[in-house]
């Protein structure tokens, strides 16, 4: 009897028919975690890029409009940032709304140095428009698994106003 048991143990030690299943049970979850992480973070950066482009387009649009701006211009700029059209339309990013976009105007000094003296290219300060947004990222679901509760997408762009003054 002990010889039979030793023989069976030796045969079981050489038998590798279940090794593939065990290897798959270890490797597949790791591959799934990596794949889902790539999808989630790829989606985040794709949406960030869409938002950044929208903010940049809107600032350029606002910079080409007359200064001081009309009362309707900020809503057109917000619509352009989110949808790509001043009148509005389908959002570039589904969870981004025109109300998430802020448009502000300010001025900067126009002084330059020429031969060690302060000179101005034209009288008065230069108007600047800044379009910015800060919106929570709507995750695909993988971030919750990693215990990351929220990410915020922030973007802003400044342009000198070159429109009719």
VEXFITI-197708 format. One line per field, with one value per atom (N, C-alpha, C): residue in one letter; x, y, z; residue number from 1; chain; atom name. Coordinates in Angstrom, 2 decimals, padded with zeros to 5 digits, always signed. Each point is the difference from the previous one (the first is absolute). Example, Ala and Ser with C-alpha at 12.3 -4.5 7.8 and 13.67 -1.06 7.14 Angstrom:
aa	(A/A/A/S/S/S)
u	(+013.19/-000.89/+000.90/-000.35/+000.82/-000.77)
v	(-005.69/+001.19/+001.20/+001.05/+001.19/+001.09)
w	(+007.80/+000.00/+000.00/-000.72/+000.06/+000.73)
i	(1/1/1/2/2/2)
ch	(A/A/A/A/A/A)
at	(N/CA/C/N/CA/C)
***
This chain:
aa	(X/X/X/X/X/X/X/X/X/X/X/X/X/X/X/X/X/X/X/X/X/X/X/X/X/X/X/X/X/X/X/X/X/X/X/X/X/X/X/X/X/X/X/X/X/X/X/X/X/X/X/X/X/X/X/X/X/X/X/X/X/X/X/X/X/X/X/X/X/X/X/X/X/X/X/X/X/X/X/X/X/X/X/X/X/X/X/X/X/X/X/X/X/X/X/X/X/X/X/X/X/X/X/X/X/X/X/X/X/X/X/X/X/X/X/X/X/X/X/X/X/X/X/X/X/X/X/X/X/X/X/X/X/X/X/X/X/X/X/X/X/X/X/X/X/X/X/X/X/X/X/X/X/X/X/X/X/X/X/X/X/X/X/X/X/X/X/X/X/X/X/X/X/X/X/X/X/X/X/X/X/X/X/X/X/X/X/X/X/X/X/X/X/X/X/X/X/X/X/X/X/X/X/X/X/X/X/X/X/X/X/X/X/X/X/X/X/X/X/X/X/X/X/X/X/X/X/X/X/X/X/X/X/X/X/X/X/X/X/X/X/X/X/X/X/X/X/X/X/X/X/X/X/X/X/X/X/X/X/X/X/X/X/X/X/X/X/X/X/X/X/X/X/X/X/X/X/X/X/X/X/X/X/X/X/X/X/X/X/X/X/X/X/X/X/X/X/X/X/X/X/X/X/X/X/X/X/X/X/X/X/X/X/X/X/X/X/X/X/X/X/X/X/X/X/X/X/X/X/X/X/X/X/X/X/X/X/X/X/X/X/X/X/X/X/X/X/X/X/X/X/X/X/X/X/X/X/X/X/X/X/X/X/X/X/X/X/X/X/X/X/X/X/X/X/X/X/X/X/X/X/X/X/X/X/X/X/X/X/X/X/X/X/X/X/X/X/X/X/X/X/X/X/X/X/X/X/X/X/X/X/X/X/X/X/X/X/X/X/X/X/X/X/X/X/X/X/X/X/X/X/X/X/X/X/X/X/X/X/X/X/X/X/X/X/X/X/X/X/X/X/X/X/X/X/X/X/X/X/X/X/X/X/X/X/X/X/X/X/X/X/X/X/X/X/X/X/X/X/X/X/X/X/X/X/X/X/X/X/X/X/X/X/X/X)
u	(+000.81/-000.81/+000.86/+001.01/+000.79/+000.68/+000.40/+000.61/-000.99/-001.23/-001.05/-000.26/-000.02/-000.23/+001.16/+001.20/+001.17/-000.01/-000.38/-000.08/-001.04/-001.16/-001.05/+000.46/+000.69/+000.50/+001.02/+000.86/+000.98/-000.69/-001.00/-000.75/-000.75/-000.56/-000.72/+000.96/+001.22/+000.99/+000.42/+000.02/+000.38/-001.17/-001.21/-001.19/-000.20/+000.05/-000.15/-001.27/-000.99/-001.22/-000.81/+000.11/-000.73/+000.81/+001.27/+000.87/-000.48/-000.53/-000.47/-001.15/-000.91/-001.14/+000.48/+000.94/+000.52/+000.74/+000.80/+000.70/-000.99/-001.05/-001.02/-000.71/-000.25/-000.68/+000.86/+001.30/+000.89/+000.22/+000.16/+000.37/-001.19/-001.16/-001.15/-000.44/-000.11/-000.38/+001.01/+001.27/+001.03/-000.14/-000.18/-000.17/-001.27/-001.08/-001.25/+000.19/+000.70/+000.26/+000.79/+001.02/+000.80/-000.84/-000.76/-000.84/-001.06/-000.68/-001.02/+000.61/+001.17/+000.70/+000.38/+000.48/+000.34/-001.24/-001.12/-001.24/-000.47/+000.01/-000.48/+000.87/+001.30/+000.88/+000.10/-000.11/-000.08/-001.24/-001.13/-001.24/+000.13/+000.64/+000.21/+000.81/+001.11/+000.86/-000.64/-000.79/-000.74/-001.00/-000.78/-000.96/+000.69/+001.11/+000.77/+000.44/+000.46/+000.46/-001.16/-001.18/-001.17/-000.37/+000.03/-000.33/+001.05/+001.26/+001.08/-000.15/-000.29/-000.19/-001.21/-001.07/-001.19/+000.26/+000.71/+000.33/+000.91/+000.95/+000.93/-000.75/-000.89/-000.80/-000.87/-000.60/-000.88/+000.77/+001.19/+000.80/+000.42/+000.36/+000.38/-001.20/-001.16/-001.22/-000.30/+000.06/-000.28/+001.03/+001.24/+001.05/-000.22/-000.70/-000.22/-001.27/-000.72/-001.25/+000.29/-000.91/+000.22/+000.12/+000.79/+000.18/-000.48/-000.73/-000.52/-001.05/-000.13/-000.92/-001.47/-000.82/-001.44/-000.52/-001.22/-000.59/-000.20/-000.19/-000.25/+001.28/+001.14/+001.24/+000.41/-000.05/+000.43/-000.78/-001.29/-000.75/+000.40/+000.31/+000.49/+001.35/+000.86/+001.32/-000.15/-000.90/-000.24/-000.52/-000.95/-000.52/+001.09/+000.84/+001.07/+000.98/+000.33/+000.93/-000.55/-001.26/-000.58/-000.43/-000.57/-000.59/+000.76/+000.83/+000.68/-000.77/-001.18/-000.84/-000.48/+000.07/-000.47/-001.49/-000.79/-001.44/-000.31/+000.95/-000.23/-000.20/-000.09/-000.15/+000.33/+000.53/+000.37/+001.35/+000.06/+001.22/+001.14/+001.22/+001.20/+000.16/-000.28/+000.09/-001.38/-000.59/-001.39/-000.27/+000.94/-000.22/+000.52/+000.23/+000.48/-001.09/-000.32/-001.09/+000.54/-000.69/+000.44/+000.07/-000.83/+000.03/+001.30/+000.76/+001.27/+001.16/-000.26/+001.05/-000.12/+001.12/-000.02/+000.82/-000.48/+000.65/+000.26/+001.25/+000.32/+000.95/-000.17/+000.84/+000.80/+001.24/+000.86/+000.92/+000.85/+000.98/+001.39/+000.98/+001.39/+000.72/+001.03/+000.72/+000.64/+000.13/+000.55/+001.39/+000.69/+001.32/+001.05/+000.89/+001.17/+001.22/+001.15/+001.23/+000.66/+000.28/+000.76/+001.14/+001.21/+001.19/-000.02/-000.48/-000.01/-001.13/-000.88/-001.13/-001.30/-000.99/-001.31/-000.73/-000.51/-000.78/-001.26/-000.98/-001.25/-000.23/-000.44/-000.31/-001.28/-000.94/-001.18/-000.47/-000.81/-000.40/-000.92/+000.20/-000.90/+000.43/-000.62/+000.32/-000.61/+000.51/-000.45/-001.07/-001.18/-001.03/+000.34/-000.30/+000.26/-001.26/-000.30/-001.14/+000.55/-000.61/+000.36/-001.25/+000.10/-001.09/+000.52/-000.76/+000.45/-001.18/+000.34/-001.01/+000.62/-000.83/+000.39/-001.22/+000.11/-001.16/+000.42/-000.83/+000.34/-000.06/+000.98/+000.08/-001.01/-000.78/-000.96/+000.72/+000.45/+000.82/-000.80/+000.73/-000.62/-000.32/+000.60/-000.28/+001.23/+001.10/+001.20/+000.64/-000.16/+000.61/-000.57/-001.29/-000.60/+000.64/+000.37/+000.68/+001.35/+000.65/+001.30/-000.15/-001.24/-000.31/+000.35/-000.03/+000.18/-001.41/-000.39/-001.39/-000.32/+000.92/-000.33/+001.26/-000.13/+001.02/-000.68/+000.71/-000.55/+000.82/-000.71/+000.65/+000.00/+001.18/+000.12/+000.76/-000.51/+000.66/-000.27/+000.99/-000.20/+000.93/-000.43/+000.82/-000.23/+001.08/-000.05/+000.41/-000.67/+000.35/-000.10/+000.85/-000.15/-001.14/-000.83/-001.13/+000.54/-000.24/+000.49/-001.15/-001.23/-001.17/-000.06/-001.08/-000.20/-000.11/+000.73/-000.03/-000.64)
v	(-001.20/+001.20/+001.26/+000.11/+001.23/+000.22/-001.10/+000.16/+000.56/-000.44/+000.48/+001.49/+000.40/+001.40/+000.87/-000.44/+000.75/+000.10/-001.06/+000.00/+001.00/+000.03/+000.96/+001.44/+000.25/+001.35/+000.44/-000.93/+000.32/+000.31/-000.78/+000.24/+001.33/+000.32/+001.26/+001.18/-000.18/+001.08/+000.26/-001.04/+000.15/+000.44/-000.13/+000.34/+001.52/+000.63/+001.46/+000.39/-000.86/+000.30/+001.15/+000.30/+001.10/+001.27/-000.03/+001.16/+001.17/-000.27/+001.06/+000.77/-000.71/+000.66/+000.89/-000.47/+000.78/+001.24/-000.17/+001.14/+001.04/-000.45/+000.91/+000.72/-000.71/+000.61/+001.10/-000.09/+001.02/+001.13/-000.31/+000.98/+000.83/-000.60/+000.70/+001.21/-000.09/+001.21/+001.14/-000.34/+001.04/+000.67/-000.79/+000.54/+000.85/-000.43/+000.76/+001.35/+000.00/+001.25/+000.98/-000.48/+000.86/+000.52/-000.87/+000.40/+001.02/-000.23/+000.95/+001.34/-000.05/+001.23/+000.81/-000.67/+000.68/+000.65/-000.72/+000.57/+001.21/-000.09/+001.10/+001.24/-000.15/+001.15/+000.53/-000.87/+000.45/+000.84/-000.42/+000.77/+001.34/+000.03/+001.26/+000.97/-000.43/+000.90/+000.41/-000.86/+000.35/+001.12/-000.15/+001.03/+001.28/-000.10/+001.18/+000.76/-000.71/+000.65/+000.68/-000.62/+000.63/+001.28/-000.03/+001.18/+001.09/-000.37/+000.98/+000.66/-000.77/+000.57/+000.93/-000.37/+000.84/+001.33/-000.01/+001.23/+000.87/-000.60/+000.75/+000.63/-000.77/+000.53/+001.16/-000.13/+001.04/+001.28/-000.12/+001.18/+000.71/-000.75/+000.62/+000.70/-000.62/+000.62/+001.30/-000.02/+001.19/+001.11/-000.39/+000.98/+000.72/-000.62/+000.61/+000.85/+000.08/+000.78/+001.40/+000.97/+001.37/+000.06/+001.01/+000.22/+001.40/+000.25/-000.93/-000.92/-001.18/-001.00/+000.38/-000.52/+000.18/-000.92/+000.23/-000.81/-001.45/-000.25/-001.36/-000.80/+000.69/-000.69/-001.10/+000.20/-001.09/-001.30/+000.06/-001.25/-000.64/+000.82/-000.56/-000.68/+000.61/-000.57/-001.31/-000.03/-001.23/-001.10/+000.32/-000.99/-000.49/+000.91/-000.39/-000.95/+000.27/-000.87/-001.41/-000.12/-001.31/-000.73/+000.72/-000.67/+000.22/+001.05/+000.32/+000.98/+000.42/+000.95/+001.09/+001.29/+001.08/-000.12/-000.59/-000.13/-001.23/-000.87/-001.23/-001.19/-001.15/-001.26/-001.16/-001.06/-001.18/+000.23/-000.33/+000.23/-000.90/+000.54/-000.79/-001.15/+000.31/-000.98/-000.02/-001.17/-000.13/+000.62/-000.02/+000.48/+001.42/+000.74/+001.37/+000.94/+001.03/+000.92/+001.43/+000.86/+001.40/+000.72/-000.39/+000.64/-000.30/-001.00/-000.35/+000.88/+000.83/+000.82/+001.43/+000.60/+001.40/+000.82/+001.20/+000.93/+001.29/+000.43/+001.23/+000.86/+001.30/+000.97/+000.77/+000.30/+000.81/+000.79/+000.79/+000.75/-000.21/+000.12/-000.08/+001.25/+000.45/+001.19/-000.27/+001.05/-000.14/+000.63/+000.07/+000.64/-000.94/+000.55/-000.73/+000.89/-000.58/+000.78/+000.20/+001.26/+000.34/+000.92/-000.44/+000.77/+000.36/-000.90/+000.21/+000.87/+000.45/+000.84/-000.76/+000.29/-000.63/+000.69/-000.77/+000.53/-000.83/+000.55/-000.71/-000.11/-001.15/-000.17/+000.75/+000.04/+000.85/+000.35/+001.02/+000.49/-000.97/-000.16/-000.80/-001.44/-000.66/-001.41/-000.91/-001.22/-000.98/-000.88/-000.10/-000.88/-001.48/-000.83/-001.44/-000.74/-001.06/-000.85/-001.34/-000.52/-001.32/-000.86/-001.17/-000.98/-001.18/-000.40/-001.09/-000.88/-001.21/-000.93/-000.92/-000.49/-001.00/-000.88/-001.24/-000.89/-001.39/-000.65/-001.36/-000.99/-000.88/-001.02/-001.11/-000.35/-001.10/-001.29/-000.74/-001.19/-001.15/-000.92/-001.19/-001.04/+000.12/-000.92/-000.64/+000.01/-000.65/+000.78/+001.32/+000.80/-000.35/-000.34/-000.42/-001.27/-000.89/-001.24/+000.31/+001.06/+000.40/+000.92/+000.27/+000.85/+001.47/+000.40/+001.40/+000.56/+000.87/+000.45/+001.03/+000.91/+000.99/+000.60/+000.34/+000.75/+001.24/+001.08/+001.23/+000.39/+000.29/+000.48/+001.52/+000.59/+001.45/+000.45/+001.05/+000.55/+001.49/+000.75/+001.43/+000.47/+001.10/+000.56/+001.50/+000.76/+001.46/+000.44/+001.04/+000.60/+001.51/+000.71/+001.45/+000.29/+000.94/+000.37/+000.81/-000.48/+000.68/+000.51/-000.15/+000.45/+001.51/+000.51/+001.43/+000.66/+001.08/+000.71/+001.34)
w	(+000.00/+000.00/+000.00/+000.84/-000.02/-001.35/-000.70/-001.31/-001.00/+000.07/-000.89/+000.23/+001.25/+000.31/-000.48/+000.21/-000.45/-001.52/-000.67/-001.46/-000.49/+000.66/-000.39/+000.23/+001.10/+000.27/-001.03/-000.42/-001.03/-001.33/-000.33/-001.25/+000.06/+001.15/+000.15/-000.10/+000.50/-000.07/-001.44/-000.85/-001.40/-000.87/+000.47/-000.78/+000.02/-001.20/-000.08/-000.76/-000.01/-000.76/+000.61/+001.26/+000.63/+000.12/-000.41/+000.14/-000.86/-001.16/-000.89/+000.62/+000.64/+000.63/+001.15/+000.77/+001.12/-000.52/-001.06/-000.58/-000.52/-000.66/-000.51/+001.14/+001.09/+001.15/+000.62/-000.14/+000.53/-001.00/-001.27/-001.01/-000.49/-000.22/-000.58/+000.84/+001.31/+000.76/-000.14/-000.05/-000.15/-001.37/-001.04/-001.36/-000.06/+000.64/+000.01/+000.71/+001.13/+000.72/-000.87/-000.66/-000.86/-001.16/-000.63/-001.14/+000.39/+001.11/+000.45/+000.42/+000.60/+000.36/-001.23/-001.03/-001.25/-000.60/-000.01/-000.54/+000.80/+001.31/+000.84/-000.15/+000.12/-000.09/-001.43/-000.99/-001.39/-000.23/+000.56/-000.11/+000.71/+001.16/+000.71/-000.84/-000.54/-000.76/-001.33/-000.60/-001.22/+000.30/+001.06/+000.37/+000.45/+000.69/+000.38/-001.24/-001.01/-001.23/-000.71/-000.04/-000.61/+000.74/+001.31/+000.81/-000.21/+000.00/-000.21/-001.37/-001.03/-001.34/-000.03/+000.67/+000.04/+000.66/+001.11/+000.72/-000.86/-000.67/-000.86/-001.18/-000.65/-001.11/+000.46/+001.16/+000.51/+000.32/+000.57/+000.31/-001.28/-001.01/-001.28/-000.64/+000.09/-000.52/+000.73/+001.32/+000.80/-000.27/-000.26/-000.26/-001.33/-000.90/-001.32/-000.04/+001.09/+000.05/+000.53/-000.26/+000.47/+001.53/+000.44/+001.43/+000.32/+001.01/+001.00/-000.59/+000.58/-000.58/+000.19/-000.91/+000.14/+001.11/+000.43/+001.08/-000.42/-001.31/-000.48/-000.24/-000.08/-000.36/+000.98/+001.32/+000.88/-000.21/-000.26/-000.22/-001.33/-001.01/-001.26/+000.19/+000.80/+000.28/+000.77/+000.98/+000.75/-000.92/-000.86/-000.94/-000.94/-000.49/-000.92/+000.68/+001.26/+000.72/+000.10/+000.36/+000.29/-001.28/-000.96/-001.17/-001.30/-000.06/-001.23/-000.86/+000.44/-000.73/+000.95/-000.43/+000.88/+000.36/-000.89/+000.28/+000.85/+000.22/+000.77/-000.90/+000.57/-000.73/+000.92/-000.59/+000.76/+000.68/+001.27/+000.78/-000.47/+000.04/-000.33/+000.99/+001.27/+001.09/+000.67/+000.09/+000.44/+001.37/+000.90/+001.36/+000.22/-001.06/+000.08/-000.50/+000.73/-000.36/-000.11/-000.78/-000.12/+001.36/+000.94/+001.32/+000.76/-000.44/+000.63/-000.48/-001.01/-000.62/+000.51/+000.39/+000.41/-000.99/-000.27/-000.92/+000.78/+000.04/+000.72/-000.83/+000.14/-000.68/+001.03/-000.35/+000.84/-000.91/+000.57/-000.79/+000.57/-000.88/+000.42/-000.51/+000.68/-000.48/-001.35/-000.78/-001.34/-000.10/+001.09/-000.01/-000.57/-000.80/-000.50/+000.20/+000.03/+000.17/-001.35/-000.32/-001.20/+000.42/-000.21/+000.38/+001.48/+000.82/+001.44/+000.50/-000.90/+000.39/-000.22/+000.82/-000.15/-001.13/-000.93/-001.12/-000.15/-000.68/-000.25/-001.50/-000.41/-001.41/-000.36/+000.89/-000.14/+001.39/+000.10/+001.31/+000.70/+001.29/+000.81/+000.16/+000.96/+000.25/-001.07/-000.07/-000.99/+000.64/-000.63/+000.54/-000.27/+000.97/-000.08/+000.39/-000.74/+000.34/+000.50/+001.04/+000.51/+000.06/-000.62/+000.04/+000.81/+001.01/+000.86/+000.40/+000.43/+000.47/+001.04/+000.87/+000.99/+000.19/-000.43/+000.00/+000.50/+000.82/+000.46/-001.16/-000.03/-001.04/+000.28/-001.02/+000.13/-000.39/+000.99/-000.23/-000.60/-000.63/-000.57/+001.07/+001.17/+001.10/+000.60/-000.70/+000.49/+001.14/+000.03/+001.06/+001.37/+000.06/+001.25/+000.54/-000.90/+000.38/+000.64/-000.51/+000.54/+001.21/+000.41/+001.14/-000.26/-001.28/-000.37/-000.16/+000.91/+000.02/-001.08/-000.28/-001.03/-000.61/-001.26/-000.72/-000.56/-000.07/-000.55/-001.22/-001.08/-001.22/+000.06/-000.05/+000.02/-001.24/-000.63/-001.18/-000.06/-000.47/-000.21/-001.11/-000.65/-001.07/-000.04/-000.18/-000.09/-001.38/-000.50/-001.29/+000.13/-000.69/-000.10/-000.95/+000.38/-000.85/-001.17/-001.21/-001.21/-000.86/+000.52/-000.75/-000.12/-000.58/-000.18/+001.36/+000.25/+001.26/-000.18)
i	(1/1/1/2/2/2/3/3/3/4/4/4/5/5/5/6/6/6/7/7/7/8/8/8/9/9/9/10/10/10/11/11/11/12/12/12/13/13/13/14/14/14/15/15/15/16/16/16/17/17/17/18/18/18/19/19/19/20/20/20/21/21/21/22/22/22/23/23/23/24/24/24/25/25/25/26/26/26/27/27/27/28/28/28/29/29/29/30/30/30/31/31/31/32/32/32/33/33/33/34/34/34/35/35/35/36/36/36/37/37/37/38/38/38/39/39/39/40/40/40/41/41/41/42/42/42/43/43/43/44/44/44/45/45/45/46/46/46/47/47/47/48/48/48/49/49/49/50/50/50/51/51/51/52/52/52/53/53/53/54/54/54/55/55/55/56/56/56/57/57/57/58/58/58/59/59/59/60/60/60/61/61/61/62/62/62/63/63/63/64/64/64/65/65/65/66/66/66/67/67/67/68/68/68/69/69/69/70/70/70/71/71/71/72/72/72/73/73/73/74/74/74/75/75/75/76/76/76/77/77/77/78/78/78/79/79/79/80/80/80/81/81/81/82/82/82/83/83/83/84/84/84/85/85/85/86/86/86/87/87/87/88/88/88/89/89/89/90/90/90/91/91/91/92/92/92/93/93/93/94/94/94/95/95/95/96/96/96/97/97/97/98/98/98/99/99/99/100/100/100/101/101/101/102/102/102/103/103/103/104/104/104/105/105/105/106/106/106/107/107/107/108/108/108/109/109/109/110/110/110/111/111/111/112/112/112/113/113/113/114/114/114/115/115/115/116/116/116/117/117/117/118/118/118/119/119/119/120/120/120/121/121/121/122/122/122/123/123/123/124/124/124/125/125/125/126/126/126/127/127/127/128/128/128/129/129/129/130/130/130/131/131/131/132/132/132/133/133/133/134/134/134/135/135/135/136/136/136/137/137/137/138/138/138/139/139/139/140/140/140/141/141/141/142/142/142/143/143/143/144/144/144/145/145/145/146/146/146/147/147/147/148/148/148/149/149/149/150/150/150/151/151/151/152/152/152/153/153/153/154/154/154/155/155/155/156/156/156/157/157/157/158/158/158/159/159/159/160/160/160/161/161/161/162/162/162/163/163/163/164/164/164/165/165/165)
ch	(A/A/A/A/A/A/A/A/A/A/A/A/A/A/A/A/A/A/A/A/A/A/A/A/A/A/A/A/A/A/A/A/A/A/A/A/A/A/A/A/A/A/A/A/A/A/A/A/A/A/A/A/A/A/A/A/A/A/A/A/A/A/A/A/A/A/A/A/A/A/A/A/A/A/A/A/A/A/A/A/A/A/A/A/A/A/A/A/A/A/A/A/A/A/A/A/A/A/A/A/A/A/A/A/A/A/A/A/A/A/A/A/A/A/A/A/A/A/A/A/A/A/A/A/A/A/A/A/A/A/A/A/A/A/A/A/A/A/A/A/A/A/A/A/A/A/A/A/A/A/A/A/A/A/A/A/A/A/A/A/A/A/A/A/A/A/A/A/A/A/A/A/A/A/A/A/A/A/A/A/A/A/A/A/A/A/A/A/A/A/A/A/A/A/A/A/A/A/A/A/A/A/A/A/A/A/A/A/A/A/A/A/A/A/A/A/A/A/A/A/A/A/A/A/A/A/A/A/A/A/A/A/A/A/A/A/A/A/A/A/A/A/A/A/A/A/A/A/A/A/A/A/A/A/A/A/A/A/A/A/A/A/A/A/A/A/A/A/A/A/A/A/A/A/A/A/A/A/A/A/A/A/A/A/A/A/A/A/A/A/A/A/A/A/A/A/A/A/A/A/A/A/A/A/A/A/A/A/A/A/A/A/A/A/A/A/A/A/A/A/A/A/A/A/A/A/A/A/A/A/A/A/A/A/A/A/A/A/A/A/A/A/A/A/A/A/A/A/A/A/A/A/A/A/A/A/A/A/A/A/A/A/A/A/A/A/A/A/A/A/A/A/A/A/A/A/A/A/A/A/A/A/A/A/A/A/A/A/A/A/A/A/A/A/A/A/A/A/A/A/A/A/A/A/A/A/A/A/A/A/A/A/A/A/A/A/A/A/A/A/A/A/A/A/A/A/A/A/A/A/A/A/A/A/A/A/A/A/A/A/A/A/A/A/A/A/A/A/A/A/A/A/A/A/A/A/A/A/A/A/A/A/A/A/A/A/A/A/A/A/A/A/A/A/A/A/A/A/A/A/A/A/A/A/A/A/A/A/A/A/A/A/A/A/A)
at	(N/CA/C/N/CA/C/N/CA/C/N/CA/C/N/CA/C/N/CA/C/N/CA/C/N/CA/C/N/CA/C/N/CA/C/N/CA/C/N/CA/C/N/CA/C/N/CA/C/N/CA/C/N/CA/C/N/CA/C/N/CA/C/N/CA/C/N/CA/C/N/CA/C/N/CA/C/N/CA/C/N/CA/C/N/CA/C/N/CA/C/N/CA/C/N/CA/C/N/CA/C/N/CA/C/N/CA/C/N/CA/C/N/CA/C/N/CA/C/N/CA/C/N/CA/C/N/CA/C/N/CA/C/N/CA/C/N/CA/C/N/CA/C/N/CA/C/N/CA/C/N/CA/C/N/CA/C/N/CA/C/N/CA/C/N/CA/C/N/CA/C/N/CA/C/N/CA/C/N/CA/C/N/CA/C/N/CA/C/N/CA/C/N/CA/C/N/CA/C/N/CA/C/N/CA/C/N/CA/C/N/CA/C/N/CA/C/N/CA/C/N/CA/C/N/CA/C/N/CA/C/N/CA/C/N/CA/C/N/CA/C/N/CA/C/N/CA/C/N/CA/C/N/CA/C/N/CA/C/N/CA/C/N/CA/C/N/CA/C/N/CA/C/N/CA/C/N/CA/C/N/CA/C/N/CA/C/N/CA/C/N/CA/C/N/CA/C/N/CA/C/N/CA/C/N/CA/C/N/CA/C/N/CA/C/N/CA/C/N/CA/C/N/CA/C/N/CA/C/N/CA/C/N/CA/C/N/CA/C/N/CA/C/N/CA/C/N/CA/C/N/CA/C/N/CA/C/N/CA/C/N/CA/C/N/CA/C/N/CA/C/N/CA/C/N/CA/C/N/CA/C/N/CA/C/N/CA/C/N/CA/C/N/CA/C/N/CA/C/N/CA/C/N/CA/C/N/CA/C/N/CA/C/N/CA/C/N/CA/C/N/CA/C/N/CA/C/N/CA/C/N/CA/C/N/CA/C/N/CA/C/N/CA/C/N/CA/C/N/CA/C/N/CA/C/N/CA/C/N/CA/C/N/CA/C/N/CA/C/N/CA/C/N/CA/C/N/CA/C/N/CA/C/N/CA/C/N/CA/C/N/CA/C/N/CA/C/N/CA/C/N/CA/C/N/CA/C/N/CA/C/N/CA/C/N/CA/C/N/CA/C/N/CA/C/N/CA/C/N/CA/C/N/CA/C/N/CA/C/N/CA/C/N/CA/C/N/CA/C/N/CA/C/N/CA/C/N/CA/C/N/CA/C/N/CA/C/N/CA/C/N/CA/C/N/CA/C)
***
